[in-house]
Amino acid sequence: MTVKAKNQRTFKQKAFTVAASLSLMAASMQPALAAIEIDETDFGPSYETMLVDTAVGKPLQLVSAVTGTALYLVSLPFSVIGGKTTQAQQKLVVEPWSAMGRCLGCTVAEDSYYKSQVTDDDIVRIVVDQPSEIFINTNDYVVVNP
């Protein structure tokens, strides 16, 4: 009887090991499957998304940016005490105002794609790791965007 219980336990352990291995393999394959090619003919904002962004999105972004700036000014003394002024400024002021610069009806990915397609003869653009880029200007200034 003890032999049977030992065999059952090892079978359960093997089954658990196989299930865990398969789930880890599936989880590690997700980023590879997420890469897609951009079809430029059907890419970009539609009329409806531009209309909604004009009527609802941009006014709400403006309200959010103004409110964030006001909240930053109110929270500034507390941020100075905590030593987190740059973090508060980034989240409450810079990000809402930079969202206003996104193209009309575009998602963040579409806006990034369109901005990456703009060519500047004076700058060489090297993508190091997806959010990080290195811009080398022809006058030997190096700018690194994290």
Secondary structure by P-SEA (a helix, b strand, c coil): caaaaaaaaaaaaaaaaaaaaaaaaaaaacccccbbbbccccccccaaaaaaaaacaaaaaaaaaaaaaaaaaaaaaaaaaaccaaaaaaaccaaaaaaaaccccccaaaaaaaaaacccccbbbbbccccbbbbbccccbbbbcc
